[in-house]
Amino acid sequence: MEQEVAEAIAALKEQGISFAVDPSGARTDLYVARLPSGEHYEFLAAGILKLKNAGKLTAAGIEELHQKP
């Protein structure tokens, strides 16, 4: 799973999206993504894999994952 997450993050970084692991250091599976627009989103490694499996490794995919119903 770690390799899949790393590959997905690398693909997103190529699009100008930066990532950091949980700034508090409490969780190693929590990531913060900052989009080129300046927006930032927090999600678990499972969320990154969900985007990858859905073919949505893009800024729009990240935003869609965080839309409220």
Secondary structure, DSSP 8 states (H G I E B T S, - for coil): -HHHHHHHHHHHHTTT-EEEE-TTSS-SSEEEEE-TTS-EEEEEHHHHHHHHHHT--SHHHHHHHT---
